[in-house]
């Protein structure tokens, strides 16, 4: 569809309708362009078969409006999201009992402050080793 921009600089929207089907969602892709310049593009979903694009400003030249409609099963529409909550106030942990907010080990999780294996540190030169 080609539209003549008689009211240059004003806001416009694209209104499109499709045939709603039970247990389906209509996907509308709208593009408003003049030549190679794209002025507005939207992908909208509707269960009732009617959509309205976001407002866009009409340019001085004539525009072409392209609308495509695809009917999708309602269970196949959308994106599955995996979300992770990050709690900065509890040291970035989900379970507060595993790590205290200070980030230091608790006595129950670490019985000794010295590593279990490895060489002992050597005393500094000139210092005496306590007996």
C-alpha positions as CSV (number, residue, x, y, z in Angstrom):
1,X,0.0,0.0,0.0
2,X,1.4,3.4,-0.9
3,X,0.2,6.5,1.1
4,X,0.6,10.1,0.1
5,X,2.0,12.1,3.0
6,X,-0.3,15.2,2.9
7,X,0.3,16.1,6.5
8,X,4.1,16.1,6.7
9,X,5.6,16.1,10.2
10,X,2.4,14.8,11.9
11,X,2.2,11.5,13.8
12,X,0.6,8.5,12.2
13,X,0.0,4.9,13.1
14,X,-0.7,1.8,11.0
15,X,-4.0,-0.1,11.9
16,X,-4.2,-3.6,10.6
17,X,-6.8,-6.4,11.0
18,X,-6.6,-10.1,10.4
19,X,-8.8,-13.2,10.8
20,X,-8.6,-14.4,14.4
21,X,-8.7,-18.2,14.8
22,X,-9.3,-20.2,18.0
23,X,-6.1,-21.1,19.9
24,X,-4.0,-19.0,17.4
25,X,-2.2,-15.7,17.7
26,X,-1.8,-13.4,14.8
27,X,1.7,-11.9,14.2
28,X,1.7,-8.6,12.4
29,X,4.9,-7.2,10.9
30,X,4.4,-3.6,9.7
31,X,7.1,-1.5,7.8
32,X,6.7,2.1,6.7
33,X,9.4,3.2,4.2
34,X,10.1,5.6,1.4
35,X,12.7,4.2,-1.0
36,X,15.5,2.6,1.1
37,X,14.7,4.7,4.2
38,X,12.6,2.8,6.9
39,X,10.6,5.2,9.0
40,X,8.8,2.7,11.3
41,X,8.9,-1.1,11.8
42,X,6.8,-3.1,14.4
43,X,6.2,-6.7,15.2
44,X,2.9,-7.0,17.1
45,X,0.9,-10.0,18.4
46,X,-2.9,-10.1,18.7
47,X,-5.5,-12.7,19.8
48,X,-8.4,-10.7,18.4
49,X,-6.8,-10.0,15.0
50,X,-6.5,-6.2,15.5
51,X,-3.3,-4.2,16.0
52,X,-2.1,-0.5,16.0
53,X,1.5,0.3,15.5
54,X,3.5,2.7,17.6
55,X,3.2,6.4,16.4
56,X,5.8,7.6,13.9
57,X,6.4,11.0,12.2
58,X,5.3,11.2,8.5
59,X,8.2,12.3,6.2
60,X,7.8,14.7,3.3
61,X,7.9,12.1,0.6
62,X,5.4,9.3,-0.2
63,X,5.6,6.2,2.0
64,X,5.0,2.6,1.3
65,X,3.3,0.6,4.1
66,X,3.9,-3.2,4.1
67,X,2.0,-5.4,6.5
68,X,2.4,-9.2,6.7
69,X,0.2,-11.4,8.9
70,X,1.1,-14.9,10.1
71,X,-1.2,-17.1,12.2
72,X,0.7,-19.0,14.9
73,X,-0.5,-21.7,17.4
74,X,-0.8,-20.0,20.8
75,X,1.6,-22.4,22.4
76,X,4.4,-21.6,20.0
77,X,4.3,-17.8,20.4
78,X,6.8,-16.1,22.7
79,X,10.2,-16.7,24.0
80,X,11.0,-18.9,27.0
81,X,13.0,-16.9,29.5
82,X,15.4,-18.1,32.1
83,X,15.9,-15.5,34.8
84,X,18.5,-15.3,37.5
85,X,18.2,-13.0,40.5
86,X,21.4,-11.5,41.7
87,X,21.3,-10.3,45.3
88,X,24.2,-7.8,45.9
89,X,23.2,-7.2,49.5
90,X,23.9,-10.8,50.5
91,X,27.2,-11.3,48.7
92,X,25.6,-12.4,45.5
93,X,24.3,-15.6,47.0
94,X,20.8,-17.0,46.8
95,X,20.9,-19.0,50.1
96,X,22.0,-16.8,52.9
97,X,22.9,-19.7,55.3
98,X,25.7,-21.0,52.9
99,X,27.8,-17.8,52.9
100,X,27.5,-14.9,55.3
101,X,27.3,-11.4,53.9
102,X,30.9,-10.6,54.9
103,X,32.2,-13.3,52.5
104,X,34.2,-14.9,55.4
105,X,34.0,-18.6,56.1
106,X,32.0,-19.7,59.2
107,X,33.4,-22.0,61.8
108,X,31.1,-24.8,60.7
109,X,32.2,-24.6,57.1
110,X,36.0,-24.3,57.8
111,X,37.4,-26.0,61.0
112,X,40.9,-24.5,60.5
113,X,42.2,-21.2,59.2
114,X,45.4,-22.9,57.9
115,X,45.4,-25.0,54.8
116,X,45.3,-28.8,55.5
117,X,48.3,-29.5,53.3
118,X,51.4,-27.7,51.9
119,X,54.6,-26.3,53.4
120,X,54.5,-24.1,56.5
121,X,55.5,-20.5,55.9
122,X,59.1,-19.8,56.9
123,X,59.8,-17.1,59.5
124,X,61.2,-13.8,58.3
125,X,64.9,-13.3,58.6
126,X,66.0,-12.1,62.0
127,X,62.7,-13.1,63.7
128,X,62.6,-15.8,66.3
129,X,60.2,-18.7,66.2
130,X,58.0,-19.0,69.3
131,X,58.6,-22.1,71.4
